[in-house]
Amino acid sequence: MKLLFATQNKHKAKELDLLVPDAISILSLNDIGCTAEIAETGNSFEENAKIKADWVRKKYGLDCFADDSGLEIEALGGAPGIYSARYGGPERDMEKNIQKVWDKLQGHSNTRAWFRTVFYLHLEGKEYVFRGRVEGSIVFEKRGENGFGYDPIFVPKGYRETFAELGDTIKNKIGHRALATQSLLKVLSR
Ligand code: ITT
């Protein structure tokens, strides 16, 4: 089975590839030559995931799912949240995004944070929403080479290492995207 993942983020696509069984082949927007920027004008992960999935469904007439995700930090009232990709500016520079997190957290002792993912799926005329969340905390140095985005500064609850240090095996067991994928797979296997 082939399933279109409405993302241009190669890291998300790679994560999904490892999360689904071999019988399911994940195609990303890059694989079908779609480079259009889909405006994420929603006010929540749910709205943005639906916007992306609806846009691709309409343009290509294909079943697909989209992921909107991000980091939420308790002491920052849930920021960066839906602005995770562009928190430090429109250039989507992770160095700037992470620096802004550290700047905003100055003076806060509460470093509690979590990642959230929302998937929106179009399948055979039906629509589904799946969610995943992983709790953890922010550290004030970048540690590790794996993963992407905020992984080098996020330590999941119950561990001492960051997601970027822990690598695929752990992230794909306890991570937000792994949890949403489990729910997606249940529907795909019906
Ligand atoms: P698409 O919209 O094309 O899927 P994107 O990178 O723009 O790709 P989002 O709008 O969902 O995706 O932005 C999510 C941002 O949140 C992403 O760029 C990362 O900075 C961060 N993020 C999401 N999931 C993450 C993860 O598993 N680990 C680390 N950072 C993550």
py3Dmol code that shows the C-alpha trace and the ligand (Angstrom):
import py3Dmol

protein = """\
ATOM      1  CA  MET A   1       0.000   0.000   0.000  1.00  0.00           C
ATOM      2  CA  LYS A   2       1.194   3.527  -0.835  1.00  0.00           C
ATOM      3  CA  LEU A   3       0.167   6.440   1.376  1.00  0.00           C
ATOM      4  CA  LEU A   4       0.849  10.087   0.674  1.00  0.00           C
ATOM      5  CA  PHE A   5       2.203  12.049   3.640  1.00  0.00           C
ATOM      6  CA  ALA A   6       1.387  15.730   3.026  1.00  0.00           C
ATOM      7  CA  THR A   7       4.689  17.076   4.313  1.00  0.00           C
ATOM      8  CA  GLN A   8       7.752  18.747   2.901  1.00  0.00           C
ATOM      9  CA  ASN A   9       9.710  18.035   6.052  1.00  0.00           C
ATOM     10  CA  LYS A  10      12.155  15.239   5.155  1.00  0.00           C
ATOM     11  CA  HIS A  11      12.775  14.444   8.819  1.00  0.00           C
ATOM     12  CA  LYS A  12       9.093  13.786   9.478  1.00  0.00           C
ATOM     13  CA  ALA A  13       8.902  11.589   6.361  1.00  0.00           C
ATOM     14  CA  LYS A  14      11.969   9.615   7.445  1.00  0.00           C
ATOM     15  CA  GLU A  15      10.508   9.130  10.922  1.00  0.00           C
ATOM     16  CA  LEU A  16       7.269   7.785   9.413  1.00  0.00           C
ATOM     17  CA  ASP A  17       9.157   5.411   7.155  1.00  0.00           C
ATOM     18  CA  LEU A  18      10.689   3.772  10.221  1.00  0.00           C
ATOM     19  CA  LEU A  19       7.366   3.715  12.073  1.00  0.00           C
ATOM     20  CA  VAL A  20       5.211   1.909   9.521  1.00  0.00           C
ATOM     21  CA  PRO A  21       5.525  -1.741   8.455  1.00  0.00           C
ATOM     22  CA  ASP A  22       7.371  -2.525   5.208  1.00  0.00           C
ATOM     23  CA  ALA A  23       4.063  -3.245   3.477  1.00  0.00           C
ATOM     24  CA  ILE A  24       3.198   0.470   3.662  1.00  0.00           C
ATOM     25  CA  SER A  25       5.223   2.788   1.490  1.00  0.00           C
ATOM     26  CA  ILE A  26       5.151   6.438   2.583  1.00  0.00           C
ATOM     27  CA  LEU A  27       5.417   9.073  -0.162  1.00  0.00           C
ATOM     28  CA  SER A  28       6.105  12.663   0.846  1.00  0.00           C
ATOM     29  CA  LEU A  29       5.261  15.807  -1.147  1.00  0.00           C
ATOM     30  CA  ASN A  30       8.901  15.914  -2.233  1.00  0.00           C
ATOM     31  CA  ASP A  31       8.446  12.448  -3.782  1.00  0.00           C
ATOM     32  CA  ILE A  32       5.579  13.677  -5.975  1.00  0.00           C
ATOM     33  CA  GLY A  33       7.349  16.916  -6.912  1.00  0.00           C
ATOM     34  CA  CYS A  34       5.104  19.222  -4.886  1.00  0.00           C
ATOM     35  CA  THR A  35       7.073  22.231  -3.659  1.00  0.00           C
ATOM     36  CA  ALA A  36       4.156  24.637  -3.133  1.00  0.00           C
ATOM     37  CA  GLU A  37       4.081  26.376   0.207  1.00  0.00           C
ATOM     38  CA  ILE A  38       0.791  25.573   1.918  1.00  0.00           C
ATOM     39  CA  ALA A  39      -0.225  28.528   4.119  1.00  0.00           C
ATOM     40  CA  GLU A  40      -0.722  27.314   7.679  1.00  0.00           C
ATOM     41  CA  THR A  41      -3.333  29.866   8.707  1.00  0.00           C
ATOM     42  CA  GLY A  42      -5.016  27.844  11.452  1.00  0.00           C
ATOM     43  CA  ASN A  43      -5.021  28.559  15.178  1.00  0.00           C
ATOM     44  CA  SER A  44      -4.256  25.043  16.344  1.00  0.00           C
ATOM     45  CA  PHE A  45      -2.325  21.941  15.317  1.00  0.00           C
ATOM     46  CA  GLU A  46      -5.698  20.414  14.427  1.00  0.00           C
ATOM     47  CA  GLU A  47      -6.660  23.256  12.086  1.00  0.00           C
ATOM     48  CA  ASN A  48      -3.260  23.357  10.394  1.00  0.00           C
ATOM     49  CA  ALA A  49      -3.091  19.590   9.898  1.00  0.00           C
ATOM     50  CA  LYS A  50      -6.545  19.720   8.283  1.00  0.00           C
ATOM     51  CA  ILE A  51      -5.554  22.678   6.062  1.00  0.00           C
ATOM     52  CA  LYS A  52      -2.522  20.755   4.741  1.00  0.00           C
ATOM     53  CA  ALA A  53      -4.371  17.467   4.231  1.00  0.00           C
ATOM     54  CA  ASP A  54      -7.373  19.179   2.576  1.00  0.00           C
ATOM     55  CA  TRP A  55      -5.101  21.179   0.240  1.00  0.00           C
ATOM     56  CA  VAL A  56      -3.279  18.061  -0.976  1.00  0.00           C
ATOM     57  CA  ARG A  57      -6.483  16.009  -1.217  1.00  0.00           C
ATOM     58  CA  LYS A  58      -8.086  18.729  -3.350  1.00  0.00           C
ATOM     59  CA  LYS A  59      -5.062  19.357  -5.598  1.00  0.00           C
ATOM     60  CA  TYR A  60      -4.121  15.741  -6.285  1.00  0.00           C
ATOM     61  CA  GLY A  61      -7.365  13.876  -5.551  1.00  0.00           C
ATOM     62  CA  LEU A  62      -5.419  11.394  -3.463  1.00  0.00           C
ATOM     63  CA  ASP A  63      -5.903   9.967  -0.005  1.00  0.00           C
ATOM     64  CA  CYS A  64      -3.285  11.456   2.271  1.00  0.00           C
ATOM     65  CA  PHE A  65      -2.490  12.544   5.803  1.00  0.00           C
ATOM     66  CA  ALA A  66      -0.780  15.631   7.189  1.00  0.00           C
ATOM     67  CA  ASP A  67       1.081  16.250  10.444  1.00  0.00           C
ATOM     68  CA  ASP A  68       1.111  19.517  12.331  1.00  0.00           C
ATOM     69  CA  SER A  69       3.313  19.433  15.348  1.00  0.00           C
ATOM     70  CA  GLY A  70       5.479  21.403  17.683  1.00  0.00           C
ATOM     71  CA  LEU A  71       6.986  22.025  21.076  1.00  0.00           C
ATOM     72  CA  GLU A  72       4.919  23.522  23.904  1.00  0.00           C
ATOM     73  CA  ILE A  73       6.613  24.982  26.975  1.00  0.00           C
ATOM     74  CA  GLU A  74       4.594  25.411  30.150  1.00  0.00           C
ATOM     75  CA  ALA A  75       6.403  28.514  31.455  1.00  0.00           C
ATOM     76  CA  LEU A  76       5.895  30.213  28.073  1.00  0.00           C
ATOM     77  CA  GLY A  77       2.145  29.631  28.039  1.00  0.00           C
ATOM     78  CA  GLY A  78       2.470  26.876  25.436  1.00  0.00           C
ATOM     79  CA  ALA A  79       4.845  28.713  23.064  1.00  0.00           C
ATOM     80  CA  PRO A  80       6.300  28.106  20.545  1.00  0.00           C
ATOM     81  CA  GLY A  81       3.350  25.756  19.775  1.00  0.00           C
ATOM     82  CA  ILE A  82       1.973  26.224  16.276  1.00  0.00           C
ATOM     83  CA  TYR A  83       4.802  28.699  15.590  1.00  0.00           C
ATOM     84  CA  SER A  84       7.518  26.101  16.291  1.00  0.00           C
ATOM     85  CA  ALA A  85       8.991  26.148  12.771  1.00  0.00           C
ATOM     86  CA  ARG A  86       9.241  29.959  12.663  1.00  0.00           C
ATOM     87  CA  TYR A  87       9.612  30.932  16.322  1.00  0.00           C
ATOM     88  CA  GLY A  88      12.893  32.810  15.783  1.00  0.00           C
ATOM     89  CA  GLY A  89      11.850  34.394  12.465  1.00  0.00           C
ATOM     90  CA  PRO A  90      10.401  33.632   9.033  1.00  0.00           C
ATOM     91  CA  GLU A  91      13.624  31.995   7.820  1.00  0.00           C
ATOM     92  CA  ARG A  92      12.812  28.842   9.840  1.00  0.00           C
ATOM     93  CA  ASP A  93      16.326  28.758  11.285  1.00  0.00           C
ATOM     94  CA  MET A  94      16.577  26.184  14.103  1.00  0.00           C
ATOM     95  CA  GLU A  95      19.577  27.983  15.668  1.00  0.00           C
ATOM     96  CA  LYS A  96      17.417  31.096  16.050  1.00  0.00           C
ATOM     97  CA  ASN A  97      14.354  29.120  17.160  1.00  0.00           C
ATOM     98  CA  ILE A  98      16.312  27.401  19.920  1.00  0.00           C
ATOM     99  CA  GLN A  99      18.066  30.591  20.989  1.00  0.00           C
ATOM    100  CA  LYS A 100      14.674  32.295  21.355  1.00  0.00           C
ATOM    101  CA  VAL A 101      13.424  29.449  23.550  1.00  0.00           C
ATOM    102  CA  TRP A 102      16.473  29.856  25.794  1.00  0.00           C
ATOM    103  CA  ASP A 103      16.094  33.675  25.893  1.00  0.00           C
ATOM    104  CA  LYS A 104      12.402  33.481  26.788  1.00  0.00           C
ATOM    105  CA  LEU A 105      13.078  30.879  29.489  1.00  0.00           C
ATOM    106  CA  GLN A 106      15.652  33.067  31.242  1.00  0.00           C
ATOM    107  CA  GLY A 107      14.616  33.487  34.872  1.00  0.00           C
ATOM    108  CA  HIS A 108      12.152  30.584  34.790  1.00  0.00           C
ATOM    109  CA  SER A 109      12.935  27.524  36.901  1.00  0.00           C
ATOM    110  CA  ASN A 110      10.073  25.545  35.336  1.00  0.00           C
ATOM    111  CA  THR A 111      11.451  23.861  32.206  1.00  0.00           C
ATOM    112  CA  ARG A 112       8.502  21.493  31.669  1.00  0.00           C
ATOM    113  CA  ALA A 113       7.642  21.027  27.984  1.00  0.00           C
ATOM    114  CA  TRP A 114       6.010  18.548  25.651  1.00  0.00           C
ATOM    115  CA  PHE A 115       5.862  17.782  21.963  1.00  0.00           C
ATOM    116  CA  ARG A 116       2.482  17.349  20.317  1.00  0.00           C
ATOM    117  CA  THR A 117       1.562  15.950  16.922  1.00  0.00           C
ATOM    118  CA  VAL A 118      -1.812  16.000  15.231  1.00  0.00           C
ATOM    119  CA  PHE A 119      -2.389  13.897  12.110  1.00  0.00           C
ATOM    120  CA  TYR A 120      -5.310  14.571   9.790  1.00  0.00           C
ATOM    121  CA  LEU A 121      -6.127  11.674   7.457  1.00  0.00           C
ATOM    122  CA  HIS A 122      -8.291  11.474   4.339  1.00  0.00           C
ATOM    123  CA  LEU A 123      -9.017   7.828   3.583  1.00  0.00           C
ATOM    124  CA  GLU A 124     -11.673   6.408   1.298  1.00  0.00           C
ATOM    125  CA  GLY A 125     -14.038   9.360   1.737  1.00  0.00           C
ATOM    126  CA  LYS A 126     -13.655   9.487   5.514  1.00  0.00           C
ATOM    127  CA  GLU A 127     -11.638  11.872   7.683  1.00  0.00           C
ATOM    128  CA  TYR A 128      -9.763  11.026  10.868  1.00  0.00           C
ATOM    129  CA  VAL A 129      -7.737  12.900  13.493  1.00  0.00           C
ATOM    130  CA  PHE A 130      -4.966  11.248  15.526  1.00  0.00           C
ATOM    131  CA  ARG A 131      -2.903  12.792  18.293  1.00  0.00           C
ATOM    132  CA  GLY A 132       0.354  12.071  20.100  1.00  0.00           C
ATOM    133  CA  ARG A 133       2.121  13.778  22.990  1.00  0.00           C
ATOM    134  CA  VAL A 134       5.357  13.234  24.884  1.00  0.00           C
ATOM    135  CA  GLU A 135       6.253  14.972  28.163  1.00  0.00           C
ATOM    136  CA  GLY A 136       9.713  16.198  29.028  1.00  0.00           C
ATOM    137  CA  SER A 137      11.850  19.241  29.802  1.00  0.00           C
ATOM    138  CA  ILE A 138      14.141  21.757  28.121  1.00  0.00           C
ATOM    139  CA  VAL A 139      17.921  21.806  28.601  1.00  0.00           C
ATOM    140  CA  PHE A 140      20.130  24.862  28.061  1.00  0.00           C
ATOM    141  CA  GLU A 141      22.682  23.269  25.755  1.00  0.00           C
ATOM    142  CA  LYS A 142      22.281  21.375  22.497  1.00  0.00           C
ATOM    143  CA  ARG A 143      23.093  17.708  22.950  1.00  0.00           C
ATOM    144  CA  GLY A 144      23.127  14.917  20.344  1.00  0.00           C
ATOM    145  CA  GLU A 145      23.172  14.554  16.581  1.00  0.00           C
ATOM    146  CA  ASN A 146      20.000  12.553  15.808  1.00  0.00           C
ATOM    147  CA  GLY A 147      16.489  13.732  15.071  1.00  0.00           C
ATOM    148  CA  PHE A 148      15.655  17.289  14.039  1.00  0.00           C
ATOM    149  CA  GLY A 149      14.127  20.560  15.176  1.00  0.00           C
ATOM    150  CA  TYR A 150      14.081  20.913  18.954  1.00  0.00           C
ATOM    151  CA  ASP A 151      15.264  17.327  19.608  1.00  0.00           C
ATOM    152  CA  PRO A 152      18.743  18.453  20.836  1.00  0.00           C
ATOM    153  CA  ILE A 153      17.215  20.493  23.703  1.00  0.00           C
ATOM    154  CA  PHE A 154      14.335  18.159  24.704  1.00  0.00           C
ATOM    155  CA  VAL A 155      14.789  15.489  27.366  1.00  0.00           C
ATOM    156  CA  PRO A 156      11.785  13.126  27.499  1.00  0.00           C
ATOM    157  CA  LYS A 157      10.418  12.275  30.943  1.00  0.00           C
ATOM    158  CA  GLY A 158      12.166   9.257  32.495  1.00  0.00           C
ATOM    159  CA  TYR A 159      15.437   9.828  30.589  1.00  0.00           C
ATOM    160  CA  ARG A 160      18.553  11.955  31.107  1.00  0.00           C
ATOM    161  CA  GLU A 161      19.495  12.250  27.423  1.00  0.00           C
ATOM    162  CA  THR A 162      17.877  14.444  24.784  1.00  0.00           C
ATOM    163  CA  PHE A 163      15.879  12.954  21.908  1.00  0.00           C
ATOM    164  CA  ALA A 164      18.858  13.823  19.688  1.00  0.00           C
ATOM    165  CA  GLU A 165      21.109  11.712  21.945  1.00  0.00           C
ATOM    166  CA  LEU A 166      18.615   8.867  22.378  1.00  0.00           C
ATOM    167  CA  GLY A 167      18.129   8.384  18.634  1.00  0.00           C
ATOM    168  CA  ASP A 168      15.454   6.757  16.453  1.00  0.00           C
ATOM    169  CA  THR A 169      14.863   3.613  18.477  1.00  0.00           C
ATOM    170  CA  ILE A 170      13.707   5.408  21.633  1.00  0.00           C
ATOM    171  CA  LYS A 171      12.032   8.359  19.903  1.00  0.00           C
ATOM    172  CA  ASN A 172      10.072   5.991  17.700  1.00  0.00           C
ATOM    173  CA  LYS A 173       8.875   4.108  20.777  1.00  0.00           C
ATOM    174  CA  ILE A 174       7.826   6.947  23.081  1.00  0.00           C
ATOM    175  CA  GLY A 175       7.662   9.987  20.806  1.00  0.00           C
ATOM    176  CA  HIS A 176       4.626  12.068  19.928  1.00  0.00           C
ATOM    177  CA  ARG A 177       4.713  11.055  16.245  1.00  0.00           C
ATOM    178  CA  ALA A 178       5.112   7.381  17.143  1.00  0.00           C
ATOM    179  CA  LEU A 179       1.967   7.533  19.307  1.00  0.00           C
ATOM    180  CA  ALA A 180      -0.086   9.226  16.589  1.00  0.00           C
ATOM    181  CA  THR A 181       1.231   6.691  14.074  1.00  0.00           C
ATOM    182  CA  GLN A 182       0.009   3.783  16.217  1.00  0.00           C
ATOM    183  CA  SER A 183      -3.529   5.165  15.946  1.00  0.00           C
ATOM    184  CA  LEU A 184      -3.107   5.771  12.209  1.00  0.00           C
ATOM    185  CA  LEU A 185      -1.968   2.179  11.677  1.00  0.00           C
ATOM    186  CA  LYS A 186      -5.027   0.817  13.488  1.00  0.00           C
ATOM    187  CA  VAL A 187      -7.279   2.568  10.964  1.00  0.00           C
ATOM    188  CA  LEU A 188      -5.138   1.549   7.975  1.00  0.00           C
ATOM    189  CA  SER A 189      -5.246  -2.096   8.999  1.00  0.00           C
ATOM    190  CA  ARG A 190      -9.061  -2.236   9.331  1.00  0.00           C
TER     191      ARG A 190
END
"""
ligand_1 = """\
31
ITT
P 5.309 20.389 6.989
O 4.333 21.491 7.351
O 5.656 20.373 5.531
O 4.862 19.031 7.499
P 7.047 21.753 8.879
O 8.470 21.561 9.311
O 6.648 23.130 8.419
O 6.715 20.667 7.753
P 5.230 22.056 11.090
O 4.530 23.224 10.476
O 4.381 20.990 11.725
O 6.127 21.277 10.037
O 6.299 22.609 12.114
C 6.702 21.836 13.155
C 8.017 22.318 13.709
O 8.053 21.863 15.069
C 9.196 21.661 13.012
O 9.728 22.450 11.982
C 10.185 21.476 14.174
O 10.903 22.658 14.390
C 9.260 21.250 15.359
N 9.044 19.794 15.557
C 7.969 19.057 15.170
N 8.136 17.773 15.465
C 9.358 17.668 16.033
C 10.108 16.607 16.507
O 9.666 15.356 16.433
N 11.307 16.857 17.023
C 11.782 18.107 17.087
N 11.160 19.183 16.626
C 9.935 18.974 16.100
"""
view = py3Dmol.view(width=600, height=400)
view.addModel(protein, "pdb")
view.setStyle({"model": 0}, {"cartoon": {"style": "trace"}})
view.addModel(ligand_1, "xyz")
view.setStyle({"model": 1}, {"stick": {}})
view.zoomTo()
view.show()
